[in-house]
Amino acid sequence: MNAIVKYFSGIAHGLKTLATGMKITGYYFSHARKEIITQQYPENRDELQMFDRFRGIVEMPHDENNEHACTGCQACEVACPNGSIEILWERIVNPETGKKKKTIDKHVYHFSMCTLCNLCIIACPTDAIKMGQNFEYSVFDRKQLTYVLNKPGSKVRDDVED
Protein backbone atom coordinates (compact mmCIF):
# COMPACT_ATOMS: atom_id res chain seq x y z
CA MET A 1 0.00 0.00 0.00
CA ASN A 2 2.86 2.39 0.87
CA ALA A 3 4.46 1.81 -2.55
CA ILE A 4 1.25 2.79 -4.34
CA VAL A 5 0.96 6.05 -2.36
CA LYS A 6 4.61 6.85 -3.06
CA TYR A 7 4.09 6.13 -6.78
CA PHE A 8 1.05 8.42 -7.11
CA SER A 9 2.62 11.18 -5.00
CA GLY A 10 5.62 11.11 -7.37
CA ILE A 11 3.26 11.50 -10.33
CA ALA A 12 1.46 14.39 -8.57
CA HIS A 13 4.78 16.12 -7.84
CA GLY A 14 5.85 15.70 -11.48
CA LEU A 15 2.58 17.20 -12.74
CA LYS A 16 2.97 20.13 -10.32
CA THR A 17 6.49 20.97 -11.54
CA LEU A 18 5.35 20.55 -15.16
CA ALA A 19 2.52 23.03 -14.54
CA THR A 20 4.98 25.51 -12.97
CA GLY A 21 7.26 25.32 -16.00
CA MET A 22 4.37 25.62 -18.44
CA LYS A 23 3.09 28.66 -16.52
CA ILE A 24 6.41 30.45 -17.08
CA THR A 25 6.51 29.38 -20.73
CA GLY A 26 2.90 30.50 -21.22
CA TYR A 27 3.73 33.93 -19.81
CA TYR A 28 6.47 34.47 -22.38
CA PHE A 29 4.25 33.21 -25.21
CA SER A 30 1.51 35.67 -24.26
CA HIS A 31 3.94 38.61 -23.91
CA ALA A 32 6.09 37.84 -26.95
CA ARG A 33 4.89 40.86 -28.92
CA LYS A 34 5.32 43.33 -26.07
CA GLU A 35 8.88 42.71 -24.93
CA ILE A 36 11.96 41.08 -26.37
CA ILE A 37 13.05 38.10 -24.32
CA THR A 38 15.76 36.50 -26.45
CA GLN A 39 18.49 38.66 -27.94
CA GLN A 40 20.14 37.45 -31.13
CA TYR A 41 23.78 38.18 -30.29
CA PRO A 42 25.82 38.68 -33.43
CA GLU A 43 23.10 40.60 -35.22
CA ASN A 44 22.38 43.10 -32.43
CA ARG A 45 25.87 44.17 -31.33
CA ASP A 46 25.09 47.86 -31.87
CA GLU A 47 22.06 48.06 -29.57
CA LEU A 48 23.05 45.38 -27.07
CA GLN A 49 23.22 46.75 -23.51
CA MET A 50 24.56 44.75 -20.61
CA PHE A 51 22.97 45.13 -17.19
CA ASP A 52 24.38 47.70 -14.75
CA ARG A 53 26.12 45.22 -12.46
CA PHE A 54 27.97 43.53 -15.32
CA ARG A 55 31.71 43.28 -14.66
CA GLY A 56 33.69 43.84 -17.80
CA ILE A 57 37.19 45.11 -18.36
CA VAL A 58 38.53 47.84 -16.06
CA GLU A 59 38.36 51.29 -17.69
CA MET A 60 39.56 54.77 -16.76
CA PRO A 61 37.09 57.42 -17.96
CA HIS A 62 38.58 60.61 -19.40
CA ASP A 63 36.69 63.85 -19.99
CA GLU A 64 36.77 65.99 -23.13
CA ASN A 65 39.99 67.70 -21.95
CA ASN A 66 41.79 64.32 -21.66
CA GLU A 67 41.72 64.55 -17.86
CA HIS A 68 41.04 61.71 -15.42
CA ALA A 69 40.56 61.32 -11.66
CA CYS A 70 43.45 58.94 -10.90
CA THR A 71 45.98 60.43 -8.48
CA GLY A 72 48.35 57.46 -8.55
CA CYS A 73 47.72 56.50 -4.92
CA GLN A 74 48.15 52.81 -5.84
CA ALA A 75 45.18 51.69 -3.71
CA CYS A 76 43.84 49.65 -6.62
CA GLU A 77 47.23 48.02 -7.15
CA VAL A 78 47.43 47.02 -3.48
CA ALA A 79 43.81 45.75 -3.42
CA CYS A 80 44.22 43.53 -6.49
CA PRO A 81 44.60 39.93 -5.29
CA ASN A 82 46.54 38.72 -8.33
CA GLY A 83 48.57 41.76 -9.43
CA SER A 84 46.70 42.60 -12.60
CA ILE A 85 47.10 46.37 -12.03
CA GLU A 86 50.45 48.10 -12.19
CA ILE A 87 50.90 51.85 -11.72
CA LEU A 88 54.13 53.34 -13.01
CA TRP A 89 54.63 56.89 -11.79
CA GLU A 90 57.27 59.58 -11.70
CA ARG A 91 57.91 62.72 -9.68
CA ILE A 92 57.71 65.96 -11.64
CA VAL A 93 58.76 69.34 -10.25
CA ASN A 94 55.93 71.85 -10.16
CA PRO A 95 57.33 75.08 -11.72
CA GLU A 96 55.13 77.33 -9.56
CA THR A 97 55.95 75.84 -6.15
CA GLY A 98 59.22 74.06 -6.85
CA LYS A 99 57.93 70.93 -5.09
CA LYS A 100 57.97 67.47 -6.57
CA LYS A 101 54.59 65.93 -7.27
CA LYS A 102 53.83 62.30 -8.01
CA THR A 103 52.20 61.87 -11.44
CA ILE A 104 51.13 58.80 -13.34
CA ASP A 105 53.33 57.69 -16.19
CA LYS A 106 51.34 54.55 -17.06
CA HIS A 107 48.37 52.80 -15.47
CA VAL A 108 48.89 49.26 -16.80
CA TYR A 109 46.09 46.68 -16.63
CA HIS A 110 46.78 43.00 -17.34
CA PHE A 111 43.38 41.58 -18.27
CA SER A 112 44.82 38.09 -18.73
CA MET A 113 45.42 37.91 -14.96
CA CYS A 114 42.23 39.69 -13.85
CA THR A 115 39.42 37.74 -12.20
CA LEU A 116 36.96 40.68 -12.47
CA CYS A 117 36.53 40.66 -8.69
CA ASN A 118 35.83 44.44 -8.50
CA LEU A 119 38.17 44.96 -5.50
CA CYS A 120 40.22 47.60 -7.34
CA ILE A 121 37.08 49.62 -8.11
CA ILE A 122 35.97 49.50 -4.47
CA ALA A 123 39.44 50.51 -3.22
CA CYS A 124 39.78 53.57 -5.48
CA PRO A 125 39.18 56.69 -3.34
CA THR A 126 38.52 58.98 -6.33
CA ASP A 127 36.39 56.60 -8.45
CA ALA A 128 38.93 56.94 -11.25
CA ILE A 129 38.38 53.43 -12.62
CA LYS A 130 35.20 51.52 -13.35
CA MET A 131 34.05 48.24 -14.84
CA GLY A 132 33.24 48.49 -18.52
CA GLN A 133 30.31 47.04 -20.45
CA ASN A 134 32.21 45.26 -23.22
CA PHE A 135 32.28 41.48 -23.16
CA GLU A 136 34.14 40.51 -26.34
CA TYR A 137 37.74 39.83 -25.38
CA SER A 138 38.83 37.05 -27.72
CA VAL A 139 42.36 37.56 -29.04
CA PHE A 140 44.97 35.37 -30.70
CA ASP A 141 47.92 36.79 -28.78
CA ARG A 142 47.98 37.08 -24.98
CA LYS A 143 50.00 40.31 -25.21
CA GLN A 144 46.91 42.05 -26.60
CA LEU A 145 45.24 41.63 -23.20
CA THR A 146 47.54 44.21 -21.58
CA TYR A 147 46.10 47.73 -21.65
CA VAL A 148 47.36 51.17 -20.63
CA LEU A 149 44.33 52.80 -19.02
CA ASN A 150 45.47 56.42 -19.03
CA LYS A 151 45.55 58.01 -22.47
CA PRO A 152 48.78 59.60 -23.74
CA GLY A 153 49.13 63.19 -22.55
CA SER A 154 46.34 62.86 -19.99
CA LYS A 155 46.51 64.53 -16.60
CA VAL A 156 44.61 64.58 -13.31
CA ARG A 157 41.55 66.83 -13.13
CA ASP A 158 42.03 69.95 -11.01
CA ASP A 159 39.05 69.16 -8.73
CA VAL A 160 40.57 65.84 -7.57
CA GLU A 161 42.43 65.91 -4.24
CA ASP A 162 45.57 63.82 -3.63
C-alpha positions as CSV (number, residue, x, y, z in Angstrom):
1,M,0.0,0.0,0.0
2,N,2.9,2.4,0.9
3,A,4.5,1.8,-2.5
4,I,1.2,2.8,-4.3
5,V,1.0,6.0,-2.4
6,K,4.6,6.9,-3.1
7,Y,4.1,6.1,-6.8
8,F,1.1,8.4,-7.1
9,S,2.6,11.2,-5.0
10,G,5.6,11.1,-7.4
11,I,3.3,11.5,-10.3
12,A,1.5,14.4,-8.6
13,H,4.8,16.1,-7.8
14,G,5.8,15.7,-11.5
15,L,2.6,17.2,-12.7
16,K,3.0,20.1,-10.3
17,T,6.5,21.0,-11.5
18,L,5.3,20.6,-15.2
19,A,2.5,23.0,-14.5
20,T,5.0,25.5,-13.0
21,G,7.3,25.3,-16.0
22,M,4.4,25.6,-18.4
23,K,3.1,28.7,-16.5
24,I,6.4,30.4,-17.1
25,T,6.5,29.4,-20.7
26,G,2.9,30.5,-21.2
27,Y,3.7,33.9,-19.8
28,Y,6.5,34.5,-22.4
29,F,4.3,33.2,-25.2
30,S,1.5,35.7,-24.3
31,H,3.9,38.6,-23.9
32,A,6.1,37.8,-26.9
33,R,4.9,40.9,-28.9
34,K,5.3,43.3,-26.1
35,E,8.9,42.7,-24.9
36,I,12.0,41.1,-26.4
37,I,13.0,38.1,-24.3
38,T,15.8,36.5,-26.4
39,Q,18.5,38.7,-27.9
40,Q,20.1,37.5,-31.1
41,Y,23.8,38.2,-30.3
42,P,25.8,38.7,-33.4
43,E,23.1,40.6,-35.2
44,N,22.4,43.1,-32.4
45,R,25.9,44.2,-31.3
46,D,25.1,47.9,-31.9
47,E,22.1,48.1,-29.6
48,L,23.1,45.4,-27.1
49,Q,23.2,46.7,-23.5
50,M,24.6,44.7,-20.6
51,F,23.0,45.1,-17.2
52,D,24.4,47.7,-14.8
53,R,26.1,45.2,-12.5
54,F,28.0,43.5,-15.3
55,R,31.7,43.3,-14.7
56,G,33.7,43.8,-17.8
57,I,37.2,45.1,-18.4
58,V,38.5,47.8,-16.1
59,E,38.4,51.3,-17.7
60,M,39.6,54.8,-16.8
61,P,37.1,57.4,-18.0
62,H,38.6,60.6,-19.4
63,D,36.7,63.9,-20.0
64,E,36.8,66.0,-23.1
65,N,40.0,67.7,-22.0
66,N,41.8,64.3,-21.7
67,E,41.7,64.6,-17.9
68,H,41.0,61.7,-15.4
69,A,40.6,61.3,-11.7
70,C,43.5,58.9,-10.9
71,T,46.0,60.4,-8.5
72,G,48.4,57.5,-8.5
73,C,47.7,56.5,-4.9
74,Q,48.1,52.8,-5.8
75,A,45.2,51.7,-3.7
76,C,43.8,49.6,-6.6
77,E,47.2,48.0,-7.1
78,V,47.4,47.0,-3.5
79,A,43.8,45.8,-3.4
80,C,44.2,43.5,-6.5
81,P,44.6,39.9,-5.3
82,N,46.5,38.7,-8.3
83,G,48.6,41.8,-9.4
84,S,46.7,42.6,-12.6
85,I,47.1,46.4,-12.0
86,E,50.5,48.1,-12.2
87,I,50.9,51.9,-11.7
88,L,54.1,53.3,-13.0
89,W,54.6,56.9,-11.8
90,E,57.3,59.6,-11.7
91,R,57.9,62.7,-9.7
92,I,57.7,66.0,-11.6
93,V,58.8,69.3,-10.2
94,N,55.9,71.9,-10.2
95,P,57.3,75.1,-11.7
96,E,55.1,77.3,-9.6
97,T,55.9,75.8,-6.1
98,G,59.2,74.1,-6.9
99,K,57.9,70.9,-5.1
100,K,58.0,67.5,-6.6
101,K,54.6,65.9,-7.3
102,K,53.8,62.3,-8.0
103,T,52.2,61.9,-11.4
104,I,51.1,58.8,-13.3
105,D,53.3,57.7,-16.2
106,K,51.3,54.6,-17.1
107,H,48.4,52.8,-15.5
108,V,48.9,49.3,-16.8
109,Y,46.1,46.7,-16.6
110,H,46.8,43.0,-17.3
111,F,43.4,41.6,-18.3
112,S,44.8,38.1,-18.7
113,M,45.4,37.9,-15.0
114,C,42.2,39.7,-13.9
115,T,39.4,37.7,-12.2
116,L,37.0,40.7,-12.5
117,C,36.5,40.7,-8.7
118,N,35.8,44.4,-8.5
119,L,38.2,45.0,-5.5
120,C,40.2,47.6,-7.3
121,I,37.1,49.6,-8.1
122,I,36.0,49.5,-4.5
123,A,39.4,50.5,-3.2
124,C,39.8,53.6,-5.5
125,P,39.2,56.7,-3.3
126,T,38.5,59.0,-6.3
127,D,36.4,56.6,-8.4
128,A,38.9,56.9,-11.2
129,I,38.4,53.4,-12.6
130,K,35.2,51.5,-13.3
131,M,34.1,48.2,-14.8
132,G,33.2,48.5,-18.5
133,Q,30.3,47.0,-20.4
134,N,32.2,45.3,-23.2
135,F,32.3,41.5,-23.2
136,E,34.1,40.5,-26.3
137,Y,37.7,39.8,-25.4
138,S,38.8,37.1,-27.7
139,V,42.4,37.6,-29.0
140,F,45.0,35.4,-30.7
141,D,47.9,36.8,-28.8
142,R,48.0,37.1,-25.0
143,K,50.0,40.3,-25.2
144,Q,46.9,42.1,-26.6
145,L,45.2,41.6,-23.2
146,T,47.5,44.2,-21.6
147,Y,46.1,47.7,-21.7
148,V,47.4,51.2,-20.6
149,L,44.3,52.8,-19.0
150,N,45.5,56.4,-19.0
151,K,45.6,58.0,-22.5
152,P,48.8,59.6,-23.7
153,G,49.1,63.2,-22.5
154,S,46.3,62.9,-20.0
155,K,46.5,64.5,-16.6
156,V,44.6,64.6,-13.3
157,R,41.6,66.8,-13.1
158,D,42.0,70.0,-11.0
159,D,39.1,69.2,-8.7
160,V,40.6,65.8,-7.6
161,E,42.4,65.9,-4.2
162,D,45.6,63.8,-3.6
